Amino acid sequence: MVRYTIEKCRYGQVLIAIKGSDVCFISLMDDDVSTSVEEFLQLFPKAIEENSDETVTKHFLKVLEAIESPDKACDISLDPGGTDFQNIVWNVLRNIPSGTTLNYSEVALQLGRPKSARAVAKACASNKIAILIPCHRIIRKNGELSGYRWGEDRKRAILDHESGKL
């Protein structure tokens, strides 16, 4: 069963969903959350909004803490779905230290697949777990920000927060 809640965090509204005890979805949203909730419910049509179950609430609070303090060790279990390749990429991303960035080519090299930078970019774009799978830490080879599912302004804010600029 998938349970979700919508909370506020430093980056706006956030929808957090868990399946069992694993986080399966985190979306950063603007003030109008209806579109994001509709998209979420297309992926998880039987999801239940939850704000009262104590165990579930503890999971949600742990995720919020990880969003607010990305430099702390995070032992949150994830269930991102995805293909084998996407999961391999996402695992590499989870090992990038807070405050650090890599480019798509560097991730491809870490995978031992130096010609797969575009596939890495596609895996990043497919990520449905904001912040905890830190695709925001991936930038272009020239050092510029690249697209971000939740907006480039948010990406800059997250990177600034992680590097201590905010």
N, C-alpha and C positions, 0 to 999 in steps of 0.2 A: 504494500500500500504506500502510495506517495502522499506525503503531507507537506504543506507549504505555509509560509507566512510572508507578510510584507512588512518590512521594518524600515527605519531610517538609518542611514550611515553617513559618513563624511562625504560620500559621492552621490548622495541623493537617496531615492527609494531603492530598496533591494528586495527582490523576491528570492527566498531561500527555500529549496525543496529537498526533502530527504526521503529515501526509500529504505525502510528498516532503520539502520543506524548510519547509512552512507549518504553523503551529500550527492545528489544527482543533478542539481540545477541551481545556478546562482545567476541572476540577471540584475544588472544595474539599470534603473529606470528613471525617467523624468517624472514630473509631478502627475501627468496623466498616465496612470498605470494600466488603464483598461486594455490598451493594445498589447502591451507586454503580457498581461495575464491571459488574454485570448490566445496569443502565440504559445504560451506555456501550456495552456489547457488543450491545445491541439496535439502537443507531444505527450501529455499525461492527462487524458480526458477523465480519468476516474480520481484525479487528485482531490484531496480534501484540505480545505483551509483549516489550520489548527493553531489555536492560541491558548489552549487550556491544559493539554497533556504535559505533565511535569517533565517526563523523560524527553519528549520531543522539544520542549522549550529549552532544555539544557543544551541540546544539539544546536538549536538556532542561536543561542547566546554564544556558544563556542565559535560558531562561524562568524558572528558579528565581531567577536574579539580578534579573530584572525584577520579580518578585514581592517580593523582599526590598528592592529599591531603586527604588520607582516614580517617584522624582523624576529619575532618570537617563534620558537619551534612549534610546528603545527603537526599534530598527529591525527588530524581529521581524516576519516576514511572516505574515499570518493568512489562513486559509481558513475563514471562519465559516459558509459556506452562507447560508441565509436568503433572504428575498424582497428585491426591489430596495429597498422601503421600509425594511426592517430594516437592510440594509447601509448605507443613507444615515444612519439614526439611529446605528448603531454607529460610523460614521466621525466623526460629530459628537462622540460620547462620547470617542473616542480623542484628540480635540483639547482636552478639558477638562484643564487643568493639575492635576497632583497637588496635593492639599491644598485643592482648590476643589470646590464643589458647585453644581449647578444644580437647578432643579425641572423637572418634566415640561413645564410651560407654556413655560418659557424655551427648552427644547430645541425644542419645536414652533415657537416664534417664529424660532429660528435656521434652521429648515427652510423658513420662509416659509409654514407651515401652522398658524396660531395656534389652530385648533380641533382639532388632532390630538393633544392631550396624552394622551388615552387610548390612542391607537395607539402613541405613544412608550412609554408604560408597558408595553404588550403586547410591543413589540420588546425592551425591557429584560428582561422576563420570559422571553423566548425565547432570550436570549443563552446560548451554550454555552461561552464562553471567559472564565472568571472572571479578574478583575484586568486582563488586557490589553485587554479591551473593558470599560471601567470603569463598568458600570452601577451600581456601588456609589456613584458620585459623584452620583447622582440622588436627590433627596429630595422630600418634599411641599412644596407652596407655603407652608405654615405653618412650615417649617423642621424638621419632625419627620422621622425616618427612615420610610421606607416599606418594604414587603416586599423581601426579597432571597432569591434562589434558594438561596443557601448559608447563610441564617440572618441575622437582624437583629443578633445578637451579633457575628458575624463582620464584618458591614457596619460596625458601630461600631468594631471593632478596626482594620479596614483604614483607615477615615477618620481615626481617632486616630493611627495610624502615619504616614499621609501628611501630617497636619498637624503632626507632631512631638510629639504628646502622649504617645507611647509610645517 
